[in-house]
Amino acid sequence: QVHLVESGGGLVQAGGSLRLSCGASGRTLSYYVMGWFRQAPGKEREFVAAISGSPGNTDYAASVKGRFTISRDNAKNTVYLQMNSLKPEDTAVYYCAAAQPPRGVLRSTWYRMSTYDSWGQGTQVTVSS
């Protein structure tokens, strides 16, 4: 497993932006599918976005498409989630996850929590109206 640490969460007004980071230690993430999930109070954890290793194909939940961008810097062993035009309904704990190959080979599995075998501790994002 990979040790993942998220950062960058906080309190922001609606319409604002935040950038989350997910750093890893222990292994290089270059070939891992990396995902972001979120969990709001009283709700199940849900898929937000994912990115493959090179060439960095991406996928997004419909609720964030066009507002959020996932990216990765393999040299820094870090994955990012740029969140723009934030809404109060984006309020949640955001989790970074890693899928060790061959997990995540099928793009159709990226939205599943079971695809990922390493998880961070989460970072809180609160969007005020």
N, C-alpha and C positions, 0 to 999 in steps of 0.2 A: 504493500500500500504506500501511497504518497501522503505526506503531511501537507495539508493545505491550510492557508491562513488568508482570510478575507479582510479587507480594510476599505475605508472610504465611505462607509455609511454615515448617516446623520439626519438632521432635521432640515427640511427645505420647504419653501412655499410652492404651491401649485404653479406649474409653468416653469419651474426651475430645473436645474440639472445637477447630477452627481455622477461621479465616475468611481465605480467599484474596482478594486484590484484583488487578484487572487494569486498569491505567491506560493511556490512549492519548494520543498526541500526533500532530499532523499533520492530523487530520481529526476531525470530530465523529462519534461512533458511534451517534447517535440512531436511524438507520435501518438499522444493520447488525444482522444476526443474529450473536450472540456465543456462542461455545461454549467449554466446558472439556473437555479431553481429559487422559488420564494414560497414563504408560508405566512399567510395573514392569520391573525388571531381567530381561532375557531374554525379555520379552514384547513383543507389538506394542502400538502406541499405540491406546488405545480411547476411545470416546466416554463422557463422563460426564454432561454436561448442556448445554442450549442455551436461549437466550432470544431472542425476536424483538424488533424495535423496538416502539413503541407498537402494541397494548396490553400488550406484554410477555408473550406466550404462552411457556410453558416446556415442556421435555421432559427426561426423565431416563433414564439407563440403569437397568435393573431392579435392578442390584446396589446402587444408591445411593438409589433412590426411598424417600422417607419419612425419610431421614437427612440428605440434602444439599438445599440450597436455593440456586438461582441467582437473582440479582437484578441490577438495574442502576440507576444514578443518572446520568441523562443530563446533568444540570447539572454533574456532576463528571467526565463522560466516563469513567466507571468501571463495571466489572462485578465482582460479588462471587460467591464460592462459599462459603456457610456449610456447614461440615461438622460434623455432630454424630454421637455414638455411633460414633466411629471404630473401625475394626478393623485388625488387622495387615495384612490383605489390601488395605487402602486405601493401603499404602505404595507410593509411586511419585513420579515427577516429573510435576507437573501443569502443563499448558500451556493458555494462553488463545489463542483464535483468533477472527478476525473475517471475516465474509463480506460483501463489498461488494455491495449490490443491483445486479442482480437475483439474485445468488447467494442461496441460502437461501429463495427465495420458497416453494418446496415444503417443507412441514414434514417430509416423508418423507426429505428429503436431509440433515437436520441431523446425523445420526450419521456422515456420511461426511467423512473428512478432506479430500477433494477439493473439498468445498463451500466451504472457507475459503481465503482468499488471503493472509492475514496471520497470523503466529504470533509469540508471545512466546518468550523464551528458556527458560522453565520455572522452576518453584520446587519444591524437594524437600519432600515430606511423608513423615515416618517415624513409624509407629505401633508402639510397643513393646507386647509382651504382658505 
